[in-house]
Amino acid sequence: MNLDDLKDRISSEARATWDRIQESGAFNQMRDRYENMTPGMQKLTIYGGIALATLMVLSIPYGYFSGSSDAVGEFEGKRMTIRELLKVSREASEVPAIPQAPPMDAIRGTVDSMIQAAHLLPEQIKGTQSTGGSGLIPTNLSEGGLQITLAKLNLRQIVDLGYKFSNISPSVKMADMTMTANRDDNRYFDVVYKLVALAVPAPPVIAAEPEAPAKKGFNRGRARNSGADE
């Protein structure tokens, strides 16, 4: 079928459709009402029909545009979610594994050694005592705490000892440090360090897979073969 035949077919079908519309009762009623209107109402009706047809025509591309905008927004939201998940998983994989905290007795011994290495006077060492942990860390996440009380420290000693205490182990954290001016000499400070040992779970132990037992049929065949060779 060539282009001319197609045009003729379309025009004939359009004329037939228009004839059927003109023969319908609804169309005749609308035409009678239109003819009975005043010229002003006829113009308003024509303008209203044109506007309605224009809206119907424009609603089709607007619907496609609105649907595409929603699809783009949904795609961008999912892309951002995937990026955040990848970022979190990458950061989680880069976090080093925290070892288990040393026993409290070992932590106390390490603290005593650090205090002795700082060459403090006996009157400066007020002692260490065990505590139940820290209010910032829940009890089930703590192995216990240690409170270290020292007196008449200068700023350099406070910083050095605090740095050493906080680096005993990755699982031992400095939960609190209280500094007050010494009553006898306000050039020095009385300091209370509070350490907390985190309750780090032990890594899971992967049991070795048992070796598969040798097949009896295979061993029996080997025995028969060896007997035949002899």
Backbone as a chain_set.jsonl record, in Angstrom:
{"seq": "MNLDDLKDRISSEARATWDRIQESGAFNQMRDRYENMTPGMQKLTIYGGIALATLMVLSIPYGYFSGSSDAVGEFEGKRMTIRELLKVSREASEVPAIPQAPPMDAIRGTVDSMIQAAHLLPEQIKGTQSTGGSGLIPTNLSEGGLQITLAKLNLRQIVDLGYKFSNISPSVKMADMTMTANRDDNRYFDVVYKLVALAVPAPPVIAAEPEAPAKKGFNRGRARNSGADE", "coords": {"N": [[0.863, -1.194, 0.0], [0.687, 2.152, -1.018], [1.573, 5.601, -0.228], [-0.441, 7.407, -1.064], [-2.721, 5.823, -1.239], [-2.981, 5.172, 1.432], [-3.527, 7.686, 2.549], [-5.979, 8.223, 1.354], [-7.514, 6.193, 2.464], [-7.464, 6.832, 5.172], [-8.725, 9.337, 5.14], [-11.261, 8.611, 4.179], [-12.172, 6.942, 6.227], [-12.229, 8.814, 8.268], [-14.229, 10.562, 7.329], [-16.4, 8.821, 7.375], [-16.576, 8.303, 10.091], [-17.148, 10.867, 11.031], [-19.624, 11.256, 9.842], [-21.145, 9.342, 11.205], [-21.037, 10.446, 13.749], [-22.475, 12.816, 13.339], [-24.975, 11.773, 12.846], [-25.753, 10.793, 15.304], [-27.811, 10.96, 18.271], [-26.972, 12.442, 20.49], [-25.125, 14.259, 19.462], [-26.811, 15.802, 17.822], [-28.471, 16.942, 19.776], [-26.617, 18.499, 21.191], [-25.882, 20.226, 19.121], [-28.309, 21.57, 18.642], [-28.626, 22.88, 21.089], [-26.387, 24.508, 20.976], [-26.988, 26.141, 18.786], [-29.159, 27.514, 19.798], [-28.003, 29.183, 21.621], [-26.785, 32.418, 22.647], [-24.782, 34.722, 20.653], [-22.499, 35.461, 22.161], [-22.322, 33.394, 24.097], [-21.905, 31.273, 22.386], [-19.332, 31.852, 21.418], [-17.891, 31.639, 23.815], [-18.284, 28.931, 24.318], [-16.956, 27.785, 22.152], [-14.322, 28.666, 22.646], [-13.953, 27.408, 25.11], [-14.098, 24.713, 24.343], [-11.858, 24.57, 22.664], [-9.842, 25.114, 24.54], [-10.168, 22.902, 26.258], [-9.567, 20.798, 24.501], [-6.913, 21.463, 23.959], [-5.759, 21.152, 26.51], [-6.156, 18.41, 26.84], [-4.503, 17.424, 24.822], [-2.0, 18.404, 25.639], [-1.772, 17.106, 28.053], [-0.836, 14.576, 27.602], [2.059, 14.608, 26.847], [2.842, 15.85, 29.224], [2.209, 13.954, 31.152], [4.042, 11.927, 30.483], [6.407, 13.349, 31.004], [6.171, 13.898, 33.757], [6.146, 11.275, 34.782], [8.713, 10.428, 33.985], [10.272, 12.216, 35.482], [9.676, 11.384, 38.101], [10.755, 8.809, 37.948], [13.464, 9.403, 37.556], [14.032, 10.726, 39.98], [13.583, 8.614, 41.8], [15.577, 6.851, 40.939], [17.913, 8.358, 41.499], [17.676, 8.521, 44.291], [17.944, 5.795, 45.037], [20.512, 5.397, 44.061], [22.051, 7.072, 45.717], [21.579, 5.772, 48.152], [22.821, 3.304, 47.681], [25.448, 4.185, 47.355], [25.978, 5.159, 49.946], [25.778, 2.768, 51.387], [27.919, 1.32, 50.265], [29.994, 2.99, 51.085], [29.822, 2.782, 53.885], [30.295, 0.025, 54.218], [32.885, -0.124, 53.192], [34.268, 1.519, 55.003], [33.807, 0.022, 57.302], [35.241, -2.288, 56.711], [37.793, -1.274, 56.748], [38.292, -0.668, 59.378], [40.393, -1.497, 62.005], [40.761, -4.663, 63.687], [39.865, -4.906, 67.066], [41.808, -5.878, 69.776], [41.382, -8.189, 72.552], [40.97, -6.904, 75.855], [43.637, -6.534, 78.236], [43.984, -8.403, 81.365], [42.717, -6.975, 84.453], [44.595, -6.926, 86.521], [46.973, -7.018, 85.072], [46.797, -4.59, 83.73], [46.895, -2.846, 85.917], [49.503, -3.398, 86.824], [50.978, -2.461, 84.616], [50.356, 0.271, 84.722], [51.497, 0.966, 87.197], [54.176, 0.551, 86.589], [54.566, 2.548, 84.672], [54.163, 4.824, 86.241], [56.294, 4.608, 88.032], [58.372, 4.896, 86.181], [58.088, 7.545, 85.599], [59.318, 8.82, 87.668], [58.134, 9.836, 90.048], [57.559, 11.359, 93.246], [57.081, 9.721, 96.441], [54.99, 10.969, 97.897], [53.478, 12.007, 95.894], [52.12, 9.959, 94.72], [49.086, 8.742, 95.07], [47.741, 6.391, 94.85], [46.093, 3.523, 93.285], [42.943, 2.214, 92.338], [40.414, -0.251, 91.832], [37.501, 0.106, 89.799], [34.0, 0.084, 88.96], [33.749, 0.535, 86.266], [32.586, 2.844, 83.81], [30.181, 5.491, 83.687], [29.583, 6.257, 81.115], [29.881, 4.05, 79.542], [28.111, 1.104, 79.025], [27.527, -1.495, 81.488], [27.661, -4.144, 80.565], [29.387, -3.913, 78.469], [31.878, -3.508, 79.427], [34.883, -4.504, 81.002], [35.738, -3.709, 83.417], [37.163, -1.1, 85.511], [39.791, 1.303, 86.25], [41.036, 3.484, 88.641], [43.25, 6.122, 88.924], [45.083, 8.032, 91.096], [46.883, 10.922, 91.465], [49.158, 13.415, 92.727], [50.208, 16.862, 92.896], [51.273, 17.402, 90.257], [52.943, 18.683, 87.377], [52.063, 20.426, 84.308], [53.33, 19.19, 82.147], [53.902, 16.607, 83.113], [51.287, 15.721, 83.55], [50.238, 15.588, 80.942], [52.027, 13.772, 79.691], [51.758, 11.381, 81.246], [49.001, 10.931, 80.941], [48.902, 10.452, 78.173], [50.42, 8.103, 78.001], [48.892, 6.342, 79.592], [46.548, 6.171, 78.085], [47.391, 4.736, 75.918], [47.867, 2.142, 76.589], [46.526, -0.14, 75.672], [44.576, -0.899, 72.74], [42.064, -1.627, 73.59], [41.719, -0.464, 76.014], [40.504, 2.399, 77.387], [40.645, 5.934, 78.012], [38.443, 7.083, 80.165], [37.806, 9.276, 81.744], [39.146, 12.311, 83.147], [40.14, 14.148, 85.83], [41.114, 17.296, 86.967], [42.484, 19.286, 89.417], [43.515, 22.224, 91.167], [46.331, 22.11, 93.314], [46.091, 22.269, 96.85], [48.12, 23.098, 98.574], [50.108, 24.151, 96.917], [49.439, 26.068, 94.318], [50.602, 25.995, 91.864], [50.81, 23.47, 90.94], [48.974, 20.45, 90.152], [46.351, 18.267, 91.221], [45.482, 15.149, 90.031], [43.101, 12.902, 88.671], [42.902, 10.0, 87.005], [40.821, 7.976, 84.986], [40.466, 4.836, 83.835], [39.052, 2.524, 81.499], [38.382, -0.792, 80.692], [37.461, -2.296, 77.759], [34.927, -4.664, 76.949], [35.71, -6.809, 74.797], [34.582, -9.131, 72.492], [35.733, -12.494, 72.106], [37.422, -13.692, 69.201], [35.712, -15.802, 66.838], [36.264, -19.295, 66.932], [37.352, -21.288, 64.408], [36.612, -24.456, 63.608], [38.619, -27.149, 62.525], [38.059, -28.919, 59.543], [37.081, -32.308, 59.579], [39.077, -35.016, 58.319], [38.222, -36.787, 55.401], [37.199, -40.167, 55.563], [39.049, -42.946, 54.234], [38.037, -44.701, 51.328], [36.676, -47.93, 51.566], [36.369, -49.761, 49.53], [38.252, -48.903, 47.682], [40.686, -49.323, 49.058], [40.549, -52.093, 49.386], [40.701, -52.892, 46.762], [43.262, -52.057, 46.147], [44.697, -53.76, 47.813], [44.16, -56.252, 46.668], [45.369, -55.92, 44.205], [48.055, -55.629, 44.968], [48.51, -58.198, 46.009], [48.279, -59.746, 43.757], [50.441, -58.847, 42.304], [52.54, -59.876, 43.792]], "CA": [[0.0, 0.0, 0.0], [1.499, 3.357, -1.091], [1.181, 6.707, 0.648], [-1.714, 7.985, -1.524], [-3.805, 4.925, -0.815], [-3.139, 5.296, 2.881], [-4.213, 8.95, 2.804], [-7.383, 8.072, 0.975], [-8.191, 5.325, 3.443], [-7.639, 7.578, 6.43], [-9.745, 10.374, 4.943], [-12.577, 7.982, 4.068], [-12.572, 6.504, 7.566], [-12.552, 10.005, 9.046], [-15.546, 11.041, 6.887], [-17.422, 7.89, 7.863], [-16.721, 8.544, 11.536], [-17.839, 12.152, 11.212], [-21.038, 11.046, 9.494], [-21.803, 8.63, 12.31], [-21.191, 11.389, 14.864], [-23.569, 13.731, 13.003], [-26.24, 11.058, 12.915], [-26.062, 10.395, 16.671], [-28.747, 11.855, 18.944], [-26.262, 13.338, 21.408], [-24.556, 15.354, 18.678], [-27.902, 16.684, 17.397], [-28.897, 17.729, 20.936], [-25.599, 19.524, 21.452], [-25.938, 21.248, 18.064], [-29.5, 22.389, 18.886], [-28.341, 23.782, 22.21], [-25.426, 25.513, 20.53], [-27.669, 27.103, 17.914], [-30.067, 28.322, 20.608], [-27.227, 30.088, 22.473], [-26.474, 33.754, 22.144], [-23.454, 34.747, 20.025], [-21.449, 35.482, 23.176], [-22.195, 32.062, 24.683], [-21.308, 30.408, 21.371], [-17.882, 32.093, 21.416], [-17.337, 31.036, 25.032], [-18.287, 27.48, 24.149], [-15.866, 27.433, 21.229], [-13.056, 28.848, 23.357], [-13.84, 26.356, 26.114], [-13.769, 23.456, 23.655], [-10.451, 24.638, 22.235], [-8.997, 24.989, 25.726], [-10.245, 21.519, 26.72], [-8.794, 19.962, 23.582], [-5.491, 21.761, 24.159], [-5.338, 20.495, 27.752], [-6.083, 16.967, 26.622], [-3.319, 17.137, 24.018], [-0.805, 18.666, 26.446], [-1.683, 16.198, 29.203], [-0.086, 13.368, 27.235], [3.503, 14.778, 27.121], [3.074, 16.174, 30.634], [2.209, 12.694, 31.895], [5.34, 11.279, 30.269], [7.44, 14.13, 31.695], [6.032, 13.672, 35.192], [6.594, 9.912, 35.076], [10.175, 10.363, 33.871], [10.857, 12.925, 36.622], [9.577, 10.486, 39.256], [11.711, 7.712, 37.762], [14.812, 9.943, 37.796], [14.168, 10.939, 41.42], [13.717, 7.315, 42.454], [16.897, 6.324, 40.599], [18.929, 9.089, 42.25], [17.59, 8.113, 45.683], [18.547, 4.469, 45.168], [21.952, 5.514, 43.846], [22.642, 7.614, 46.937], [21.536, 4.727, 49.175], [23.864, 2.326, 47.361], [26.738, 4.813, 47.658], [26.156, 5.176, 51.4], [26.046, 1.399, 51.825], [29.291, 0.99, 49.882], [30.905, 3.755, 51.936], [29.815, 2.193, 55.228], [30.961, -1.279, 54.174], [34.314, 0.117, 53.012], [34.803, 1.996, 56.275], [33.798, -1.084, 58.267], [36.335, -3.209, 56.402], [39.067, -0.637, 57.051], [38.472, -0.538, 60.823], [41.193, -2.626, 62.495], [40.163, -5.496, 64.727], [40.305, -4.517, 68.416], [42.119, -7.076, 70.562], [40.784, -8.267, 73.874], [41.664, -6.105, 76.862], [44.402, -7.315, 79.206], [43.349, -8.501, 82.686], [42.856, -5.765, 85.266], [45.871, -6.983, 87.255], [48.035, -6.646, 84.152], [46.685, -3.137, 83.509], [47.398, -2.186, 87.121], [50.959, -3.517, 86.821], [51.515, -1.555, 83.6], [50.222, 1.638, 85.236], [52.506, 1.155, 88.248], [55.478, 0.682, 85.935], [54.636, 3.877, 84.055], [54.303, 5.822, 87.303], [57.677, 4.527, 88.51], [59.257, 5.45, 85.156], [57.967, 9.004, 85.614], [60.142, 9.306, 88.795], [57.343, 10.646, 90.958], [57.863, 11.208, 94.663], [56.065, 8.9, 97.12], [53.817, 11.744, 98.295], [52.688, 12.324, 94.711], [51.364, 8.773, 94.307], [47.996, 8.521, 96.015], [47.279, 5.014, 94.733], [45.16, 3.1, 92.237], [41.885, 1.344, 92.845], [39.509, -0.763, 90.802], [36.151, 0.681, 89.766], [33.038, -0.718, 88.201], [33.668, 0.984, 84.876], [32.245, 4.244, 83.6], [28.779, 5.714, 83.365], [29.426, 6.434, 79.677], [29.928, 2.746, 78.888], [27.261, 0.148, 79.747], [28.245, -2.501, 82.268], [27.898, -5.348, 79.78], [30.432, -3.641, 77.477], [33.094, -3.14, 80.152], [35.512, -5.529, 81.836], [36.099, -3.083, 84.678], [37.879, 0.164, 85.397], [40.903, 1.568, 87.165], [41.158, 4.907, 88.976], [44.63, 6.449, 89.297], [45.082, 9.336, 91.763], [48.227, 11.48, 91.613], [49.115, 14.769, 93.294], [51.305, 17.807, 92.649], [51.861, 17.192, 88.938], [52.933, 19.835, 86.481], [51.319, 20.175, 83.077], [54.066, 18.224, 81.302], [53.671, 15.277, 83.677], [49.883, 15.358, 83.326], [50.068, 15.216, 79.537], [52.801, 12.566, 79.392], [51.147, 10.214, 81.865], [47.718, 10.691, 80.291], [49.148, 9.839, 76.87], [50.865, 6.722, 78.212], [47.768, 5.543, 80.079], [45.571, 5.958, 77.003], [47.983, 3.871, 74.898], [48.192, 0.824, 77.138], [45.954, -1.132, 74.75], [43.418, -0.348, 72.022], [40.83, -1.958, 74.299], [41.694, 0.29, 77.27], [40.204, 3.776, 77.025], [40.603, 6.948, 79.052], [37.038, 7.469, 80.289], [37.637, 10.576, 82.407], [40.328, 12.861, 83.802], [39.768, 15.298, 86.663], [42.295, 18.071, 87.322], [42.206, 20.374, 90.362], [44.731, 22.865, 91.684], [46.767, 21.607, 94.612], [45.799, 23.232, 97.92], [49.352, 23.64, 99.169], [50.857, 24.912, 95.915], [48.541, 26.128, 93.157], [51.331, 25.828, 90.617], [50.685, 22.063, 90.591], [47.587, 19.965, 90.066], [45.992, 16.906, 91.598], [44.839, 14.571, 88.854], [42.49, 11.573, 88.799], [42.679, 9.353, 85.718], [39.904, 6.833, 85.044], [40.598, 3.963, 82.67], [38.021, 1.504, 81.346], [38.719, -1.884, 79.786], [36.287, -2.683, 76.98], [34.651, -6.101, 76.85], [35.783, -7.187, 73.386], [34.347, -10.576, 72.376], [36.809, -13.283, 71.515], [37.122, -14.07, 67.812], [35.201, -17.167, 66.752], [37.231, -20.347, 66.616], [36.896, -22.089, 63.271], [37.059, -25.83, 63.771], [39.154, -27.764, 61.313], [37.183, -29.935, 58.98], [37.663, -33.661, 59.701], [39.471, -35.627, 57.057], [37.287, -37.8, 54.912], [37.772, -41.518, 55.675], [39.372, -43.596, 52.967], [37.023, -45.629, 50.856], [37.066, -49.317, 51.789], [36.472, -50.467, 48.254], [39.512, -48.528, 47.052], [41.77, -50.006, 49.783], [40.468, -53.521, 49.111], [41.206, -53.098, 45.409], [44.717, -51.932, 46.18], [45.259, -54.969, 48.447], [44.104, -57.338, 45.683], [46.398, -55.67, 43.197], [49.384, -55.925, 45.518], [48.646, -59.655, 46.112], [48.494, -60.304, 42.418], [51.814, -58.557, 41.875], [53.458, -60.792, 44.459]], "C": [[0.9, 1.245, 0.0], [0.897, 4.462, -0.214], [-0.168, 7.299, 0.243], [-2.902, 7.119, -1.102], [-4.055, 5.038, 0.68], [-3.869, 6.581, 3.24], [-5.701, 8.845, 2.466], [-8.142, 7.223, 1.984], [-8.456, 6.07, 4.732], [-8.734, 8.623, 6.287], [-11.142, 9.773, 4.834], [-13.074, 7.496, 5.423], [-12.937, 7.694, 8.445], [-13.92, 10.556, 8.649], [-16.651, 10.135, 7.398], [-17.661, 8.09, 9.363], [-17.483, 9.837, 11.787], [-19.325, 12.035, 10.866], [-21.779, 10.324, 10.613], [-22.028, 9.55, 13.498], [-22.357, 12.338, 14.592], [-24.94, 13.067, 13.093], [-26.642, 10.671, 14.34], [-26.974, 11.436, 17.326], [-28.056, 12.851, 19.848], [-25.689, 14.527, 20.655], [-25.651, 16.325, 18.25], [-28.408, 17.54, 18.558], [-27.899, 18.843, 21.24], [-25.641, 20.625, 20.401], [-27.151, 22.149, 18.253], [-29.264, 23.379, 20.023], [-27.369, 24.883, 21.792], [-26.106, 26.571, 19.659], [-28.622, 28.003, 18.685], [-29.336, 29.298, 21.532], [-27.082, 31.454, 21.829], [-25.087, 33.746, 21.506], [-22.309, 34.751, 21.052], [-21.222, 34.112, 23.795], [-21.587, 31.082, 23.676], [-19.782, 30.572, 21.322], [-17.23, 31.463, 22.646], [-17.273, 29.513, 24.923], [-17.154, 27.029, 23.239], [-14.51, 27.546, 21.93], [-12.852, 27.756, 24.42], [-13.494, 25.016, 25.502], [-12.325, 23.42, 23.197], [-9.516, 24.443, 23.425], [-8.993, 23.554, 26.242], [-9.447, 20.585, 25.818], [-7.3, 20.182, 23.752], [-4.962, 21.081, 25.416], [-5.215, 18.986, 27.576], [-4.849, 16.596, 25.814], [-2.044, 17.313, 24.845], [-0.659, 17.702, 27.612], [-0.876, 14.947, 28.874], [1.418, 13.561, 27.436], [3.79, 15.133, 28.57], [3.092, 14.912, 31.485], [3.517, 11.948, 31.73], [6.451, 12.007, 31.02], [7.385, 13.899, 33.202], [6.507, 12.276, 35.589], [8.098, 9.782, 34.989], [10.854, 11.082, 35.028], [10.807, 12.069, 37.885], [10.584, 9.347, 39.152], [13.14, 8.18, 38.021], [15.043, 10.175, 39.283], [14.35, 9.635, 42.177], [15.093, 6.709, 42.183], [17.996, 7.021, 41.397], [18.896, 8.73, 43.733], [18.221, 6.748, 45.92], [20.056, 4.542, 44.975], [22.651, 6.07, 45.084], [22.653, 6.568, 48.047], [22.633, 3.693, 48.939], [25.25, 2.899, 47.658], [27.008, 4.836, 49.149], [26.467, 3.782, 51.926], [27.472, 0.975, 51.48], [30.3, 1.722, 50.754], [30.989, 3.154, 53.332], [30.54, 0.856, 55.234], [32.468, -1.12, 53.99], [34.956, 0.607, 54.306], [34.84, 0.885, 57.321], [34.931, -2.063, 58.0], [37.698, -2.611, 56.726], [39.319, -0.487, 58.548], [39.286, -1.712, 61.333], [40.472, -3.375, 63.603], [40.74, -5.096, 66.088], [40.617, -5.774, 69.206], [41.399, -7.055, 71.901], [41.633, -7.486, 74.88], [42.478, -7.001, 77.784], [43.635, -7.437, 80.522], [43.606, -7.237, 83.512], [44.152, -5.759, 86.054], [47.033, -6.589, 86.355], [47.995, -5.146, 83.864], [47.226, -2.377, 84.714], [48.921, -2.245, 87.174], [51.598, -2.593, 85.801], [51.456, -0.11, 84.066], [51.266, 1.915, 86.3], [53.896, 1.326, 87.638], [55.627, 2.059, 85.282], [54.821, 4.966, 85.106], [55.725, 5.805, 87.854], [58.648, 5.117, 87.497], [59.185, 6.963, 85.096], [58.723, 9.64, 86.768], [59.355, 10.261, 89.693], [57.753, 10.374, 92.397], [56.766, 10.39, 95.337], [54.813, 9.696, 97.503], [52.945, 12.161, 97.1], [51.79, 11.161, 94.283], [50.33, 8.476, 95.381], [47.38, 7.133, 95.893], [46.343, 4.794, 93.549], [44.134, 2.159, 92.845], [40.957, 0.946, 91.698], [38.146, -0.108, 90.933], [35.259, -0.213, 88.907], [32.918, -0.331, 86.754], [33.344, 2.458, 84.815], [30.772, 4.359, 83.267], [28.532, 5.904, 81.88], [29.35, 5.108, 78.931], [29.049, 1.784, 79.67], [28.085, -0.935, 80.43], [28.566, -3.73, 81.447], [28.957, -5.16, 78.701], [31.76, -3.295, 78.127], [33.569, -4.325, 80.978], [35.896, -4.987, 83.203], [36.864, -1.8, 84.447], [38.965, 0.29, 86.443], [41.015, 3.069, 87.366], [42.546, 5.171, 89.525], [44.629, 7.864, 89.852], [46.515, 9.765, 92.005], [48.103, 12.928, 92.073], [50.367, 15.544, 92.899], [52.043, 17.504, 91.343], [51.895, 18.506, 88.174], [52.245, 19.444, 85.167], [52.018, 19.148, 82.183], [53.858, 16.8, 81.814], [52.237, 14.801, 83.447], [49.673, 14.864, 81.9], [50.788, 13.912, 79.226], [52.15, 11.318, 79.98], [49.786, 9.904, 81.245], [47.876, 10.031, 78.932], [49.562, 8.38, 77.02], [49.719, 5.837, 78.682], [46.78, 5.212, 78.957], [46.093, 5.052, 75.901], [48.413, 2.522, 75.452], [47.727, -0.272, 76.19], [44.819, -0.47, 73.984], [42.09, -0.615, 72.714], [40.726, -1.263, 75.654], [41.566, 1.769, 76.918], [40.253, 4.677, 78.256], [39.173, 7.48, 79.128], [36.881, 8.863, 80.879], [38.974, 11.002, 82.993], [39.903, 14.132, 84.524], [41.039, 15.975, 87.155], [41.877, 19.209, 88.242], [43.526, 20.935, 90.871], [45.049, 22.33, 93.074], [46.556, 22.672, 95.689], [47.052, 23.87, 98.493], [50.127, 24.525, 98.194], [50.025, 24.918, 94.633], [49.281, 26.114, 91.829], [51.229, 24.396, 90.102], [49.228, 21.638, 90.691], [47.491, 18.547, 90.603], [45.126, 16.332, 90.477], [44.304, 13.178, 89.193], [42.214, 11.07, 87.386], [41.732, 8.166, 85.921], [39.99, 6.075, 83.728], [39.483, 2.917, 82.68], [38.508, 0.482, 80.332], [37.454, -2.341, 79.08], [36.16, -4.202, 76.916], [34.582, -6.473, 75.373], [35.562, -8.688, 73.281], [35.513, -11.273, 71.699], [36.449, -13.654, 70.089], [36.633, -15.504, 67.748], [36.283, -18.143, 66.327], [36.645, -21.212, 65.513], [37.473, -23.48, 63.408], [37.539, -26.39, 62.442], [38.217, -28.862, 60.833], [37.826, -31.31, 59.113], [37.984, -34.242, 58.331], [38.484, -36.71, 56.677], [37.922, -39.176, 55.017], [38.009, -42.123, 54.3], [38.301, -44.598, 52.606], [37.532, -47.059, 50.977], [37.251, -50.065, 50.469], [37.782, -50.185, 47.562], [40.677, -49.243, 47.703], [41.771, -51.49, 49.467], [41.004, -53.814, 47.713], [42.714, -53.002, 45.358], [45.345, -53.177, 46.772], [45.252, -56.117, 47.463], [45.176, -57.153, 44.618], [47.784, -55.988, 43.7], [49.603, -57.415, 45.651], [48.915, -60.274, 44.765], [49.901, -60.044, 41.937], [52.806, -59.513, 42.503], [53.385, -62.177, 43.787]], "O": [[1.756, 1.402, 0.871], [-0.13, 4.28, 0.439], [-0.963, 7.659, 1.111], [-3.94, 7.621, -0.669], [-5.198, 5.002, 1.135], [-4.727, 6.585, 4.122], [-6.559, 9.322, 3.209], [-9.292, 7.517, 2.311], [-9.534, 5.961, 5.316], [-9.568, 8.788, 7.176], [-12.105, 10.352, 5.336], [-14.258, 7.623, 5.736], [-13.845, 7.604, 9.271], [-14.693, 10.971, 9.512], [-17.712, 10.608, 7.805], [-18.796, 8.052, 9.836], [-18.358, 9.894, 12.652], [-20.173, 12.642, 11.52], [-22.919, 10.667, 10.927], [-23.053, 9.468, 14.176], [-23.14, 12.636, 15.494], [-25.941, 13.724, 13.38], [-27.781, 10.256, 14.555], [-26.929, 12.621, 16.995], [-28.503, 13.991, 19.966], [-25.748, 15.661, 21.131], [-25.454, 17.539, 18.303], [-28.737, 18.711, 18.372], [-28.283, 19.98, 21.512], [-25.464, 21.802, 20.716], [-27.055, 23.36, 18.052], [-29.642, 24.547, 19.942], [-27.505, 26.037, 22.199], [-25.823, 27.761, 19.79], [-28.872, 29.135, 18.272], [-29.97, 30.146, 22.159], [-27.24, 31.612, 20.618], [-24.29, 32.851, 21.789], [-21.275, 34.119, 20.835], [-20.08, 33.702, 24.001], [-20.848, 30.174, 24.055], [-19.04, 29.598, 21.204], [-16.172, 30.84, 22.554], [-16.318, 28.888, 25.385], [-16.479, 26.034, 23.505], [-13.665, 26.656, 21.83], [-11.746, 27.249, 24.608], [-12.696, 24.261, 26.058], [-11.645, 22.401, 23.314], [-8.531, 23.709, 23.342], [-7.943, 23.037, 26.623], [-8.742, 19.696, 26.295], [-6.511, 19.238, 23.702], [-3.873, 20.507, 25.412], [-4.289, 18.362, 28.096], [-4.214, 15.575, 26.081], [-1.127, 16.495, 24.772], [0.447, 17.496, 28.113], [-0.297, 14.327, 29.766], [2.027, 12.754, 28.138], [4.84, 14.776, 29.103], [3.883, 14.799, 32.422], [4.053, 11.399, 32.693], [7.331, 11.374, 31.604], [8.418, 13.726, 33.849], [7.185, 12.108, 36.602], [8.71, 9.106, 35.816], [11.892, 10.63, 35.513], [11.769, 12.028, 38.651], [11.197, 8.962, 40.148], [13.937, 7.461, 38.625], [16.115, 9.864, 39.802], [15.172, 9.552, 43.089], [15.706, 6.126, 43.077], [18.903, 6.367, 41.911], [19.943, 8.641, 44.374], [18.95, 6.561, 46.893], [20.801, 3.83, 45.647], [23.723, 5.593, 45.458], [23.621, 6.478, 48.802], [23.297, 3.257, 49.88], [26.126, 2.189, 48.152], [28.128, 4.569, 49.584], [27.315, 3.621, 52.804], [28.155, 0.351, 52.292], [31.333, 1.163, 51.123], [32.074, 3.027, 53.899], [31.314, 0.575, 56.149], [33.246, -1.885, 54.559], [36.048, 0.171, 54.668], [35.771, 0.803, 58.123], [35.518, -2.608, 58.935], [38.658, -3.347, 56.954], [40.447, -0.207, 58.952], [38.888, -2.854, 61.105], [39.683, -2.803, 64.354], [41.954, -4.963, 66.24], [39.767, -6.66, 69.299], [40.875, -6.025, 72.323], [42.857, -7.422, 74.762], [42.054, -8.116, 78.088], [42.723, -6.648, 80.771], [44.588, -6.527, 83.293], [44.754, -4.702, 86.24], [47.966, -5.917, 86.793], [49.041, -4.504, 83.765], [47.934, -1.382, 84.558], [49.567, -1.258, 87.528], [52.642, -1.999, 86.072], [52.393, 0.655, 83.837], [51.864, 2.991, 86.309], [54.694, 2.138, 88.106], [56.699, 2.661, 85.338], [55.557, 5.927, 84.881], [56.301, 6.861, 88.116], [59.628, 5.76, 87.873], [60.11, 7.608, 84.601], [58.78, 10.866, 86.86], [59.83, 11.338, 90.051], [58.235, 9.289, 92.722], [55.634, 10.367, 94.855], [53.703, 9.168, 97.443], [51.814, 12.613, 97.279], [50.811, 11.363, 93.564], [50.668, 8.014, 96.471], [46.58, 6.736, 96.741], [45.874, 5.735, 92.909], [44.44, 1.399, 93.765], [40.748, 1.693, 90.742], [37.692, 0.195, 92.037], [35.722, -1.13, 88.229], [32.037, -0.844, 86.064], [33.775, 3.234, 85.668], [30.182, 3.469, 82.656], [27.404, 5.736, 81.416], [28.82, 5.044, 77.821], [29.225, 1.656, 80.882], [29.196, -1.25, 80.004], [29.64, -4.311, 81.608], [29.386, -6.132, 78.08], [32.677, -2.834, 77.447], [32.772, -5.051, 81.572], [36.339, -5.749, 84.063], [37.178, -1.454, 83.308], [39.052, -0.497, 87.385], [41.08, 3.835, 86.404], [42.975, 4.524, 90.48], [44.221, 8.799, 89.163], [47.277, 9.062, 92.669], [47.086, 13.582, 91.844], [51.42, 14.975, 92.613], [53.267, 17.369, 91.32], [50.996, 19.337, 88.303], [51.896, 18.283, 84.954], [51.359, 18.332, 81.539], [53.658, 15.883, 81.017], [52.002, 13.622, 83.182], [49.012, 13.85, 81.676], [50.225, 13.036, 78.569], [52.006, 10.308, 79.29], [49.452, 8.737, 81.044], [47.091, 9.156, 78.568], [49.113, 7.52, 76.262], [49.585, 4.703, 78.222], [46.245, 4.105, 78.895], [45.325, 4.637, 75.033], [49.236, 1.835, 74.847], [48.46, -1.228, 75.937], [44.162, 0.427, 74.513], [41.104, 0.079, 72.465], [39.742, -1.455, 76.369], [42.423, 2.325, 76.231], [39.951, 4.258, 79.373], [38.742, 8.238, 78.259], [35.924, 9.565, 80.553], [39.828, 10.168, 83.297], [39.379, 15.066, 83.917], [41.933, 15.321, 87.692], [41.01, 20.008, 87.887], [44.52, 20.219, 90.99], [44.158, 22.126, 93.898], [46.819, 23.852, 95.454], [47.047, 25.046, 98.855], [50.728, 25.523, 98.593], [49.919, 23.901, 93.947], [48.655, 26.212, 90.773], [51.535, 24.14, 88.937], [48.379, 22.349, 91.228], [48.411, 17.741, 90.462], [44.162, 16.958, 90.037], [44.946, 12.393, 89.89], [41.398, 11.639, 86.661], [41.837, 7.442, 86.911], [39.641, 6.587, 82.664], [39.033, 2.483, 83.741], [38.985, 0.836, 79.253], [36.483, -2.728, 79.73], [37.154, -4.923, 76.839], [33.507, -6.451, 74.773], [36.284, -9.455, 73.917], [36.184, -10.71, 70.834], [35.28, -13.907, 69.796], [37.089, -16.345, 68.524], [37.11, -17.842, 65.466], [35.573, -21.796, 65.669], [38.687, -23.664, 63.332], [36.953, -26.142, 61.388], [37.662, -29.624, 61.624], [39.004, -31.467, 58.79], [37.289, -34.008, 57.342], [37.982, -37.448, 57.525], [39.069, -39.352, 54.606], [37.283, -41.855, 53.343], [37.73, -45.26, 53.473], [38.646, -47.377, 50.561], [38.159, -50.882, 50.315], [38.373, -51.066, 46.938], [41.571, -49.726, 47.008], [42.83, -52.094, 49.298], [41.665, -54.827, 47.487], [43.375, -53.749, 44.637], [46.397, -53.62, 46.311], [46.212, -56.885, 47.405], [45.81, -58.116, 44.185], [48.604, -56.545, 42.97], [50.719, -57.894, 45.446], [49.693, -61.221, 44.649], [50.501, -60.876, 41.257], [53.78, -59.922, 41.872], [54.085, -63.101, 44.2]]}, "num_chains": 1, "name": "protein.A"}
